[in-house]
């Protein structure tokens, strides 16, 4: 097992040109990352020859592995970067087990009177 893999930062990047921080929502539930971009309707009607991705609302869903959580998000120059962290519970982390030899200790026997005596 490699402990380096657990420390490697994970990132998901999306191009969201034309969307501001108020237009985007990021939600994490049941091992799914959901990124939604919702444009506000302009107050006055506008005529377009072509309406690109910056004007359409969208929703993207990403399935995440177990024990991965969202650490944060950053919007910079039309690029949304979502930082992910892999956190293993203590029970799943590798641990070192000591090996005892049979000659190092004698087992103890407890009799009915709660006296401890060494086994022969």
C-alpha positions in Angstrom: 0.0 0.0 0.0 1.2 3.5 -0.8 0.6 6.3 1.7 1.6 8.8 -1.0 -1.7 8.2 -2.7 -3.7 9.3 0.4 -1.8 12.6 0.5 -2.1 13.5 -3.2 -4.5 16.4 -3.6 -7.4 15.7 -6.0 -8.9 18.5 -8.1 -11.8 18.8 -10.5 -11.8 21.7 -13.0 -14.7 23.0 -15.0 -14.7 25.8 -17.6 -17.5 28.2 -16.6 -16.7 31.3 -18.6 -19.3 34.0 -18.2 -20.6 32.7 -14.8 -19.9 34.6 -11.6 -19.7 33.3 -8.1 -23.3 34.2 -7.5 -24.4 32.1 -10.6 -22.7 28.9 -9.4 -23.7 26.4 -6.7 -21.7 23.3 -5.6 -23.4 20.6 -3.6 -22.0 17.4 -2.2 -24.4 14.6 -1.2 -24.3 10.8 -1.2 -20.9 10.5 -2.9 -22.0 12.9 -5.7 -20.6 16.3 -6.5 -23.2 18.5 -8.3 -22.1 21.7 -9.9 -24.9 23.9 -11.2 -24.7 27.2 -13.1 -27.9 29.3 -13.2 -27.9 32.5 -15.2 -30.2 35.3 -14.1 -32.5 36.7 -16.8 -31.5 40.1 -18.1 -33.9 42.9 -17.3 -34.2 44.1 -20.9 -34.5 41.6 -23.9 -31.4 41.2 -26.0 -30.9 39.8 -29.5 -28.2 37.3 -30.2 -26.7 35.8 -33.3 -25.2 33.0 -31.2 -25.7 32.1 -27.6 -22.7 30.2 -26.2 -22.1 28.2 -23.1 -21.9 31.4 -21.0 -25.6 32.1 -21.4 -27.0 28.6 -20.8 -27.7 27.1 -17.4 -26.1 23.8 -16.7 -25.8 21.0 -14.2 -22.9 18.5 -14.0 -22.8 15.5 -11.7 -19.7 13.7 -10.7 -19.6 10.4 -8.8 -17.0 10.4 -6.0 -15.3 7.4 -4.4 -16.0 6.5 -0.8 -14.2 8.6 1.8 -13.7 11.5 -0.5 -15.0 14.9 0.6 -15.0 18.4 -0.9 -12.3 20.6 0.7 -13.1 23.9 -1.1 -13.6 25.6 -4.5 -12.0 28.5 -6.3 -13.3 30.5 -9.3 -10.6 32.2 -11.3 -10.6 33.5 -14.8 -13.7 31.4 -15.8 -12.2 28.2 -14.4 -13.9 26.6 -11.4 -11.5 24.4 -9.4 -13.0 22.0 -6.8 -10.5 20.6 -4.3 -11.2 17.1 -3.0 -9.6 15.3 -0.1 -9.5 11.5 0.5 -10.0 10.8 4.2 -9.7 7.2 5.4 -11.4 6.3 8.7 -8.9 5.1 11.4 -10.2 1.5 11.0 -9.1 1.5 7.3 -5.7 3.1 7.7 -2.7 0.8 7.6 -1.2 0.1 11.0 1.7 -1.8 12.4 1.0 -4.9 14.4 3.6 -6.1 17.0 4.6 -9.7 16.9 5.0 -11.4 20.2 6.9 -14.6 20.8 5.5 -17.4 22.8 8.5 -17.6 25.2 8.3 -13.9 26.3 5.3 -14.3 28.6 3.6 -17.1 30.5 -0.2 -17.1 30.5 -1.9 -16.3 33.7 -4.7 -18.4 35.1 -7.4 -17.0 37.3 -9.0 -19.4 39.8 -12.5 -19.2 41.3 -11.2 -17.2 44.3 -9.9 -14.4 42.0 -6.3 -15.3 42.8 -3.9 -15.0 39.9 -1.4 -17.8 39.5 1.0 -18.6 36.7 0.3 -21.6 34.5 2.8 -24.4 34.6 
